[in-house]
Amino acid sequence: MDIDNELVMLEKIANFRWESLFTDEKHEKELKVEIEKRTRCLIKVISLRIKSKII
């Protein structure tokens, strides 16, 4: 009897869509915003370095 229950549980675990558990849309949006902020800052830094070498 216990073996049958274990088999059912193992099948449920095997068929579970794990990616849906680990997908967090809010986190992804916040991460995208932070990446965009970092990119803008890096662009400013690079442009300032270029300007300082020219002048």
N, C-alpha and C positions, 0 to 999 in steps of 0.2 A: 504494500500500500504506500509506504513512504517513497519507494523508488518511483512510483507513478507520479507522485506530487513533485518530486525533484525533477523529473523529466519535463513536466509542464512548466516549472519555474525556469529551467534552463532554456526551453524553447521561447518563453517570453523575453528572457534576457537577450537571447540571440536575435530575436526579431525586433527588439526595441530600436527606435530611431535615435541613436545617441547624439547625432548632430543637432537635433531639435532641442535637446537638453542643454547643450553648450552654446547655442546661438543666443546672443543677447543684443537685440537691435539697438537698444538705448546705448549700451556700451560702445557698439560699433560707430554710432553717430558721434558720440563724444570723442572717440579716438580719431575719427576723421577730422573733426574740428581742431583738435590739438595738433595733428599732423599738418594741417593747413597753416596754423599759427607758426609752427616751427619752420615751415618752408618759407613763409613770408619773412621771418626774422633772418633766416640764412641768406635770402636774396638781398636783404638790406646790408648785412655784414659784407657780403661779397662785393656789392656795389660800392660800399664805403672803402673797402680795401683797394679796389680798382681806382677810385677817385684819388685816394691818398698817394698812390704810386705815380699817377699822372701829374699831380701838382707838385 
